[in-house]
Amino acid sequence: MKLESSFKIAAVFQFIVIVLMSVSASYTFLNTQTNVLINGICFYRYLSYGMTVVFSYVCVSRYNKHIALLLSFALAILALSPLSKEIIEAFPTFVSFFAILMGITTVLLVPEARGRGFFAFIVALILPSILVESKVGGFPYFIATSQSITYYEVFATTMVAIGGYFYLKCTTLGNLARHDFLSKGGKENETNAINQWISFTSGIIVVCTIGAVAFLAIIAPVVASAFQPLLKDQPLYAFALMGCIGILVVGAIFASQILTREID
Amino acid sequence: MSLLTKESSSLLTWFGILFFFGLVLANSLLLYASLIPIFIYLVGVSIPLPKIEWQKQGFPGSAWVGETLEVRISGRISYGLGSAIIYDEFPKHFELIDGSNYKVIAKGFGEKRFTLSYKVRCTKRGSYFISGVRWESRHFLGLRVPQHGSSAEPKQLSVRPFLPNISRIRPLRSTAYTTQPMESIAKVGPLSTDFKEIRSYVHGDPFKFINWKASAKAAARGIFNPLVNEYEREGKQTVWIFLDAHPDMNIGTSVENAFEYATQAANSIAYYFLNKGFRLGMYVYNDLGKTFYPETGKKQFIKISQEMLELNPTGIKFRVYWQEGLSKALERNRKYLITLSPLIVIITHVTLSRLSALLSGLEEIWRFRRKREGIKTIIVNVIPYSLIPKVNELEIFAAKMLEAKSRVLSQNARKMGTIVLDWNPMEEALGVKLVKSLRQGESR
C-alpha cells in the first residue's frame, strides 16, 4: 500500500492511539473486579472474551474472511479446552495484542471498514473500568470495583479510550472522504491534502476536548464545594448567579449561530 | 433534506447514551466522557463550510461538430475548513479530450485559488442546454450538510454539422460539366434587363417587348410575324433537397450514424448552393413532413441549419414513425417542383426493402419535368455499414457485403438517368465526393 508522507504521518498517529487505547484499557481491566465470579474469575473477563471472539471475526474479516474464521475458531477452542480457566484469567494481559491486531486491520489496512468491530471491542474492554465509579445500578453486584488503581488512573484510561475512539472515528471519516473523492476522479495529491487536514484538525479538536473535559473534571469538585455553602446561606443569590450564567451560555450559542449564518 | 448529517447524529447519539448511563449509574466518569462527543460536535459545527466563487471563460454559443472547445474555470475558496468539489457537466455527446472537468480541492485555514481547464470535443450536432458549473462544499468532519450550487441559468450551445469545403469546383469549359451550372438561371420569377434572345411573338407577350426594327427587317425577308426581345429572369435556379428520416437511417452508433451524415450532407449542400446564390428548399420525408420553402441567402441557410439541429431520426423512443415514401413526398411538394423545376437532391440510404419506393419516386420526378432536357436529380446514398463497431472478421465481411449490395441497388436508380453518389463517410470526405459527382461525365 503506497502512502504519501502526510498520509504516513496520519497512519503513525492512528497506530499510536490504538496502542494507547488498548494498553490502557487492558491495564484497568486487569485491575478491576466484580462480586460476581465464575470459576473464581471475574464475570467481565468471560464477557469480554466472548466479545473478542465475535469482534475479532468482524474486524479481521474486513481484511480476509478465512483468517478471521480461523482466528475466531482458535479462540473458541481455547475457551472450551481444559486450559480455559488459565486462558481467561490471563486474558487481560494479552488482550492488547488482539486490540492492536484488530485496530491495524480495520483502521490502517482497510480504512473503508470504518473500524467496525474494533470500536465495539474497545467499548467492551473499558466497560468494567467505567463502571468502577458507579454508585448505584440495577445490578449492584455487577458493578466493578478497583483493586489497586486510583480514581485518576481509571479516569485517564476512560478518557484515552473514549477520546481515542472519537479520534479514530474522525480520521476514518477522512479516509472515507479520500476514497470517495478518488472514486469520483479526484487527484491523489488533493485527496491526501484533505486527509491530512482532517487528521490534523480532528486530532487538535479531540485533544483540546479531552483537555477541556479533564479541566472540568478537576474544577467541578472545587466549584461544587464552593457553591454548596452559597446555596445554603443565600439561595436566591445562588439561583440568580446560575440564571445569569445560563443566559450568558445561551447568548453565546445564539451569537455563534448568527455569525456562522452570516459567513455561509 | 435532513438537518443533521450521519456523523452529527452519531456524535449526538453517543453523547445521549453516555450521559444517560452516567445519570442512571451515578457515574461521573461517564458524565465527563459524554462531554467529549458533544464538544467535538459543537466545535466542529462552529467551523463553517467553504465558500466557493468562480468564473467561467471560453464558452461560445455555437460550435461545429468535431470542434474542440477550451473551457477555463477559475475561482477562489474562502472561509471554513473542508473540501470543495467543482465540476462542469456536459451532455453525453461531448468527449473530454484533455484535462478534467472535475476537481477536488482541500481547503485549509487560508484562502485558496483554483483553476480548472479542460478541452471537450463536440461529437454530435444538436442544440444543447449546458447546465454549467456545479459545486459542492463539504465540511471537514462531515458535521454540516454539504452545500450544492450551480450557475444561475443553463446556457445554450448549438453544435452545427461540419461543412466540408466544396468550393474548389473547377471553372466550366466549353460545355457544362455539372448538371447544374453555376450560371443556371431561374425559369420563373421577375424579368431582369439582361437580354437573352429574339424570338417570334406569341399571344400574351407585352407589346413593349416587340423589337420593331428586327420585325421590319424580318418582314423584308418575308416573315410577317413580329419579333420580341426576351430577357433573362432574375435569380438563379432552385435546388430542392429531400432528406430521408426513415428508421433505416439509424444504422451506426448513437453519435455516428447514417442520419447524422445525411444531415451533414444536407447542411453542406444547402450551404454550397445558397452561397452561390441559388434558391433552396428542403423537405424531410418519412418524418412529420417538414417543408422549408424555397428561399435564397444566408438567412435560409441559418433557418435550415437551426431546424436540422433539432432533427432526430424517427423510430427512436416515442418519435412517430410515418412511412411516407419518396412518391408521396414529391406529391406533397408538387406545385413547387412543377413551377420551379428545381435540381432535386435526394439524401437517403438505398436498401432492398425501400428500393421500389425510391424508383417509383424517380419515375414521378420524370413526370413532373416539362422538358426532359437533362439529368436534374442527384441521389446521395449514405452507406453506413462501416460506422458499426465490429468485433470479428465475420462482422467486417458482413459489413462489406451489405455495402456492396447497397451499391448494386443504387445502380437501378442510375439506370433511370439519375446521378447517384454512393458515399461511405469513413472512406471519403463529402466535399471530395461532391466535387467528383457534380461532374456529369464522371458520375455517369
Interface residues (C-beta under 8 A of the other chain):
Chain A: I130 L131 V132 E133 S134 K135 V136 G137 I143 V154 F155 T158 M159 I162 G163 F166 K169 C170 L173 A177 F181 K184 G185 G186 K187 E190 T191 A193 I194 Q196 W197 I198 T201 S202 I205 V206 C208 T209 I210 A212 V213 L216 A217 S256 T260 I263 D264
Chain B: E7 S10 L11 W14 L18 V24 L25 A26 N27 S28 L29 L30 Y32 A33 L35 I36 P37 F39 I40 V43 G44 V45 S46 P48 L49 K51 Y79 G80 L81 S83 I85 S100 Y102 K103 V104 I105 A106 K107 G108 R138 F140 L141 G142 Q147
